[in-house]
């Protein structure tokens, strides 16, 4: 195993990251009860599963939660509360969870809407040739993939040789899904560590470059 990264560059993080949640209220229409708007909290319970709790909802309304193609309706309790569990899918990056009260055939007079942004991350690092122990040929073109990182800040990727020297590096902001694709030509034959970092998060794999066969 390559140990050069213990010297100065990184601390291995877990394979899966948790999602960060930022609520952005977007209240509309009349509040219920008077002076108290619909309040929604979003709690992650799985890799991409969330529990959405509502208070101050009109009991005559239906509570609806929407994220992408996922739509769930549930009644509002007499005390103005409601709870929905949704699986928004495994797609990484920033997602919006919309929660609102609707009539849905009833006599709902207090229709309100809130939105919450969640960022689903996995912090994985691989190549188009696989992950873990990766082999390639000197001068071969490969793509290093940092998948499921925070799309709001840059990911730093470095290729480090056995002496701890950085031979290639890049710093790129992920796309909206949290992914970075770094296309490059492999360095000289040898053993390397490929390391991705973003704040306190990091991931790595070992890369072995073999000499090109002579014809």
N, C-alpha and C positions, 0 to 999 in steps of 0.2 A: 504493500500500500504506500502511496506517496504521502510523505509527512511534512513537506516543506511548508504547507499552509499553516502549520502550527506556529511558525516563526513570527508572522506579522500581519497576515491578511484577512483572516476570517474566523468566525465561530459558526460551526454547523448548526443550522436551525432545523426544526421538525419539518416533515414532508408537507404537512397541511397547515395552512394558516387559518385563523378565524376571520370572520367578516367584520369590518368596521361599520358602524351604523350612525348616520347623521340625519336627524329629523328636520324636515323643512316644512313648517306648517303653511298651508294655503287654504285658509278658512273662507268659506263662501256662505251667503244667505244668512238667515236668522239663527241665533244661537238657542240651544235648549239645554237646561232651563235658562231663563233670561239672565244674561250676563255671564254665562258659562258656556264656552264653545266646546265642540267635540274635541276630545283629547285622545290621541292614539299613541300607544307605546309598541315598539317592535323589538322582540327578543329572539335571537338566534338559538335554535335548539339542535341543529344538525349542520352538516356541511352546507346545505342550501334549504333548510327547513326553518320557518319562522313562525312564532306565535304573535298574533296581533290582538292587542287588548284595547277596547274602547270604553270611555266613560263620557257622561254628559250627552249621550245620544237620545234622540226622541224615541220613546218606547213604541210609538206608532209607525216607526220607520223600519226598514230592513238595512242591515249593515252589510256592505259589499266591499270586498278586497280584490284588487286587480293588480297583477304584475305580468306584463307580457301577455301570453295567451292564457294565463291562469286567472280564473274568475270564481270567487266563492261568495255565496250569499248566506246570511244567517239572521234569525230574528234578533231584535233588541229586547233585552230583559226589562221587566217593569221598573227596575231601578236605574235604567239608562246605561247599562253595561252590556258588552258583547265580546265574545272571544272567537277568533278564527285561527286555525293552523293551516299554513300553506307551504307547499314545496314549489319554489320558484324555478327549479331546474339547475343543472350543473354548470351552466354557462358562467364563466368568470367575468369580472369587471364590474362596473357600476350599473346597478339596477334600481328601478323606481318601484316602490310599493305604494299604490294608491288606495286609500281607505275613505269611504264615504257613506252617508246615509241616504237612502233612496226610497221612493214611494212603493215601487214594485207591486202596484195594484192596491195599495193601502191608502190611508189618509194622512200620510206623512206631510207635515207642514214645515218642518225644520230640517232642510236638506243642507248638509255641510260636507266639505271635502278636505282631506289632509293628504300630503305626500311625504314619503320617507325614502331617502336614498340609502341603499346598502351596497357595500363593495365586497364581492366574493373573491377570495384569493386562495391559491394553492401553493405558490412559491416553488414551482418545479423547474428543473433545468435538465435539458436533454439535447440530443442532436437528431438530425433526420436519419441517423444510423442507429439510434437507440439511446439508452441511458446506462448509468452504473459504470461498468468497465467498457470503454468505447475504443475501437481500433480503426485507424484510417491510414492511408498511404501518403507519404511525403508529396506535397504538391496537389493533393486531391482537394476538390471543392466540397465543403460541407456547410451545413446551416446549424448554428447553435440556437436553441429555442428556450427562452425564459418564458414560462407559461403561467398565467394566473397571478401576476404581481400587481401591486397598487398602481393604477393608471395615472395617479396624480403626481408621481415623482419618478426621477430617472433610475434605471437599473444599471449598475456598473458590472461589467463582465470582463474578467482577465484570464489569460492563459499564462500559467506560471511554470517555469522549468524546474528541474530537480535541485537547482541551486537557489531557488527562491526568486529568480529574476522574472519580471513580467515581460513576455516576448510579444504579446498582442493584447490589446484592450479596447473597449468601447464603452461609451456611456450614452444610453438611449432612453427616451421616455416611451413606456409601453403604449400600445394602441388602446382603444376604449374597452377592449376585452382583457386588458392587463398583459398582453403578449409582446415580446420582443423577438425578432428574427434577425440574427446576425450571420450574413453570408461571408465566408472567407476561404482563403486557400490555406491548407494546413502548413505548419512550420516544419523545420528539419526533423528527421527521425529522432525519437527520444520519448521520454515519459513526462507527461504534464498533468497539472491539475487545472480544471476549468472551474472558475469560481464566480458566482453572481451574488451581489450584495445590494441591499436597498434598506438604508437605515440599520436597524438591528437584525434584519432578516437576511439569511444567506442560504445558498444551496451550492452543491458542487458535484462533479464527477471526474473520474480519471480518464485521461486520453493518451493512448499509446500510438505514436506515429512510426510506422515501419518504412524502411527504404523502398523506393520505387524499383520494381524489377527491371533488370536490364535485358534487352532483347538481343 
